[in-house]
Amino acid sequence: MVELNLTNPNENETEWLKMGALYGESRESGEPIEFTFTRLVRNEQRGCTTMLNDTQGLTLWDENHPESEYPKENPDGIRLLKALARLMELEGTLDSEDVCSQFQASLVESPHTLKVEKTERGWLFSVVRA
């Protein structure tokens, strides 16, 4: 069995990791969304990818929620994986684990930023070096 210490590393802070909402106010204003991350975690069993930095986490899912009010043809998790593949100029058929493991190696060099911008055709996902 693995023992995990999940105590707050900063006793003065009440929340040491906040999970963010991707669209939030940007859905109304149309302002671009940016999330800089230093770590990427793929969970194949749950079908999601989580981006983390020192204080925040953002999880994007590969499938729409069954009760989603606005289901998407390409859920946000798939859009993220495609943006990662474009950044690395990957071609052919790859599974999500391959994309994430290849990208994780590049995070050692520098953090990256997920940018989500509203366009005429919808929300455009891209990943760039921070």
Buried (B, 14 or more C-beta within 10 A) or exposed (E): EEEEEEEEEEEEEEEEEEEEEBEEEBBEEEEEBEBBBBEBEBBEEEBBBBBBBEEBBBBBBBEBEEEEEEEEEBBBBBBBBBBBBEBBEBEEEBEBEBBBEBBBEBBEEEEBBBBBBBEEEEBBBBBEEE
